[in-house]
Amino acid sequence: MRLQLTLALSVISATLTYSYPAMAQSGQPSGTENASSAQLRSDLATLRDAALSDDYAYQQLAHLTNIGPRSTGSPQAEAAVEYVAAEMRKLGLDVHLEEVKVPHWIRGEETAQLVEYPAQAPGSTQKIVLTALGGNHPTSAEGITAEVVVARSFDELKNMGREKVAGKIVLFNVLFDQQKAANGLAGAAYGEAVAYRGGGAKAAEALGAVASLVRSVGNADYRIPHTGFSEAANIPAGAVTSEDADLISRLVAEGKVRMHMVLTTHAGPEVVSHNVIADLKGSEHPEQIVIVSGHLDSWDLGTGAIDDGAGVAVAMEAAELMQRLHLHPQRTLRVIAWMDEENGGRGNKAYAKAHAVEFSQHVAAIESDNGAGHPMGFQAKINAQALPLLQPVQEVLQPIGANLIHLIERSPGTDIEPMAEAGVPTFGIMQDARTYFNYHHTAADTLDKVVPRELRENAAAMAVMGYALANLPQALPR
Amino acid sequence: MRLQLTLALSVISATLTYSYPAMAQSGQPSGTENASSAQLRSDLATLRDAALSDDYAYQQLAHLTNIGPRSTGSPQAEAAVEYVAAEMRKLGLDVHLEEVKVPHWIRGEETAQLVEYPAQAPGSTQKIVLTALGGNHPTSAEGITAEVVVARSFDELKNMGREKVAGKIVLFNVLFDQQKAANGLAGAAYGEAVAYRGGGAKAAEALGAVASLVRSVGNADYRIPHTGFSEAANIPAGAVTSEDADLISRLVAEGKVRMHMVLTTHAGPEVVSHNVIADLKGSEHPEQIVIVSGHLDSWDLGTGAIDDGAGVAVAMEAAELMQRLHLHPQRTLRVIAWMDEENGGRGNKAYAKAHAVEFSQHVAAIESDNGAGHPMGFQAKINAQALPLLQPVQEVLQPIGANLIHLIERSPGTDIEPMAEAGVPTFGIMQDARTYFNYHHTAADTLDKVVPRELRENAAAMAVMGYALANLPQALPR
C-alpha cells in the first residue's frame, strides 16, 4: 500500500442494513430464485468454513517471504512471479504473464551522523538512523554536510522562507496521530503524515534546501525507519526514525546542528517484469471477469508479508478453495498478482492499457492491500443499488465479523483504480489496521506479523466475495 | 543492566507487613523517638511531594541522551562524567572522580546475508539483521561464510555433536518468554534467554563452530537486534533479530542455508575513565555513607535512557531535592554515577578496591538499574531484622504505590554487588519492567521511552529511601 489515504477511515462505522425493494414488491422471490439463492448461500458457507481451516494462504505467504524482499526489478520479484504462476498452474488455472516495464531502484549506502550539536562530546559524532525514500535523488558517495532546520508543517517551512532554508537540510517533524490509529482511523493518521513523505522534498527544494528528511510515517517506537514513495525532486529525500526526529528537534531548539548524510540510491535501467494473470474459467459466462488480487512487489527493507504478500496469498487461496471444493464459478475468476504497486503503479497501468476495451466485461475487482489483520468487511466503490445483491455475502461473513460494506467515493485499492475509474465495481478488504502502520514499509514487515487465524479470515472474505460476484444471477449494476 | 537475572522475579509479591517488636515491648516509643520519627515522616513526605513535581531528573536525562551513546572508553562517556560532576558541584556537593581503567570496545561493520538457501532467487541474497555482542571475536574485513545450524538449547547443540557443528555457524534460537514478561516476570524471562547470549559462543566454539549467533534477548517484534555482554570466545559472537532467527530456522528446516557475515569489532587500548563520586556531607555522622546510584555508561546502539541514564538522573535528583529543600542528611549521602556496568563492571571493582576498608561505615547502598517504569518498591539484600526500621519509607511511598520491600538473596544491582557481598545493606528500585526488555540494549533505548511522571516517581523512591537511610536514628542491622 503506497499512498492510499482513506482506507480504514471509517472502520468503526455500523453495519449497513438494507431493505430489499425487489423482493418486497413480489412478496418473496420466485421458486427458482429461491433455490438458486439458497444454493449460493450454502456454497459461500462451505467456502468460508473451508477457508477457516486451510493453511494454503499461510504456506504461500511463508514461501513468498522466504524468497525475500520483492522490490520491483529485483531477481526476488521475478522469482515470486514465476512461483505464483507455477502454483496457479498446479491448481489447473489458465495462467499467463503480462509484461510490465518497471524501474529497478537499488538502495545504496544510507548513513548519517550529527557532526556538530549542542552537548557534543569532543571528537564524537552521533548516529542518525534513516532510510532513503523511493524517488530519492542520491548524494555523492562522499555525501553532504549541512545545517539542519526543522519544520512542523508546510506552512512553517514557507514562513521560514528561502533565507533560512537555502543550503540547509530540512527535517519535517510531523507526528503520526497515534490516537487516531488506536481508534480505528489509521488510514486518516497515515494520510495526514504521508503528505510530507510524498511532497516534502519538492517543497524543500523549492526553497533551496540541499536535502529533505521526514519523520517516519508510522506509529511504533522502535527506532526503525519507514520507507515509501516520494515525488521525485532534485535533492536527496530520506526518512529518519521518530526517535531521531525527536533528538534532532531537541538539539536544534538548543543550538546549531549540522549533519552529514549519505544516501547513494541507484536507479538502474528499466527491467521487464510481469503481472501474473491466472484464470479459473467461468462455466457459464467465461467472458465475464471477477478479479481477486493483491500486489506481489514489496519494499526492499522487509520481506513484504503484510504489504502485500498476504493480499496475493488470500487471492491465490480463493482459487485453491474453489478448485479443491469443486465449486466452479459461473463467471471467470481471475487471480492477479500485481507488479509495482509501490514504486509507481506500472502494473495496473499496463493492465488497464491492455484490457481497457474489456472493462465492460469486468464484472468486479477485489484487492486486498491493507495488511492481514482481522477483516471487518469491505470498502466498496459501487453503485448503492448493488448493495441488496450482496446480502448473501454479508450473511455468510457475519459469523466471522467480516460483514461490513462501507461505500467510498474513491478506489478501494491502488491497482484496481483504473477499473474503478472506468466504472467497474471495486472492493477492498477492510482489515483492522490499528497496528498496520507500526510495520508498514519497514524492515519489520515479516511473516511473524501475520496471525494465521486472521489470514484465514481474510481468505474467507476474499473467497466468499469473489465467488458471490462470479455466481450472482445478475452482475452488479454500475 | 547486564546479566542481572533475578530482578523483577517476584514483582507480583504482596506488600510485606511486619510486627514491631521493639515498640510492642515498650508499649509505644519514647517521646523523643516519637518526635524524631514524626519529623522524619514529614521530611520524607516533603521529599516525595517535591519529587512528583520536579523535572530535574528528566532534564538531566535529556542532556545525557543528547550527548549520545556512552559506551565505556568513548568520548561521550567521558563527557557524561564531566557533565555529572559539574552538575553535582553546582548543587554544592563535594565531588571527585575516581579512576577506572576501562576497555574501549568499538563496533565495526556488522552485516550478514544468506548466500544460499531454499527459495533463493537466482542472483540474489537475503539480508540478515544482526549486531555484534560485547566480547565478540572479530571476523576479518572480508568476513566468513559457512553453513548455519540451529539449536534450541545447549542440550540440542551437544546432541548434534562436533560432527554436525564443526565448521558451521551456530544459531541459538531460544525464545524470550513473552508470557512471563507480560505477567511481571520479565527478569526471569531475561535470565532464561540471556544464558545463551552469555555462554553460547563458548559452547559453540567447544564443538568447533566458526561463529555463534543468538536470537536477540528481548520481547519486541520490530526487527531490532539486542546487544549485550558475551563471555569471550575465539569465534565471532552476534545477535540476530527475532525475525531473522525465525527466517533462518524456517529455511534450515527446508534445506541448506549458508551465510556470509562480517563483524569487525575492534578492542582499542584501555582508557582511563571515572566513577563520579559526589558527597552531600552528613551533618552528624559524615563518616557514615549512604549511596544513591545508577550507571553512566550505556551500550552504544541507543542513547542509554532506560539503561541507565535514568538511574543516574534519579540519584542526582535525590541530592538536588535535599539541597533545594534544605533537608540535610545526618549521614553522608553519596551520589555515584558508575562507569562500565555493561562491559565488565570495572567501575564497581575499582570502587570496592579503593573503599573496602570503609565498607563497615557504608550504611547502605541503592542502585536503580532496571529502567524507568513505575517503581513498585525495592528489592533488598538486607537483614530481615532491619525491616521494621523501614516502615516510615513504606508509609510515605504507599500513596504512589512504591512501598513493596522484597527481600532477595543476591545483590539487587551489579555495581553494588561488592558491597552486598561485604554485608552492606543494598537496595534496588523495583520498576515495572514489563516493557523494559523491548528496548533493553537496542538502538531504541532513547529518551522517549521514559515517561516523565514515572521518572518522577522513581526520583521520589530514591530520595525518600536515601534520606531515610541517612537519617534513621540507628543504622540498619547487618
Interface residues (C-beta under 8 A of the other chain):
Chain A: A62 H63 T65 N66 I67 G68 P69 S74 P75 Q76 E78 A79 A80 Y117 P118 A119 Q120 A121 P122 G123 S124 Q126 K127 V129 A220 D221 Y222 R223 I224 S242 E243 D246 L247 R250 L251 E254 G302 T303 N438 Y439 T442 A443 A444 T446 L447 D448 K449
Chain B: A62 H63 T65 N66 I67 G68 P69 S74 P75 Q76 E78 A79 A80 Y117 P118 A119 Q120 A121 P122 G123 S124 Q126 K127 V129 A220 D221 Y222 R223 I224 S242 E243 D246 L247 R250 L251 E254 G302 T303 N438 Y439 T442 A443 A444 T446 L447 D448 K449
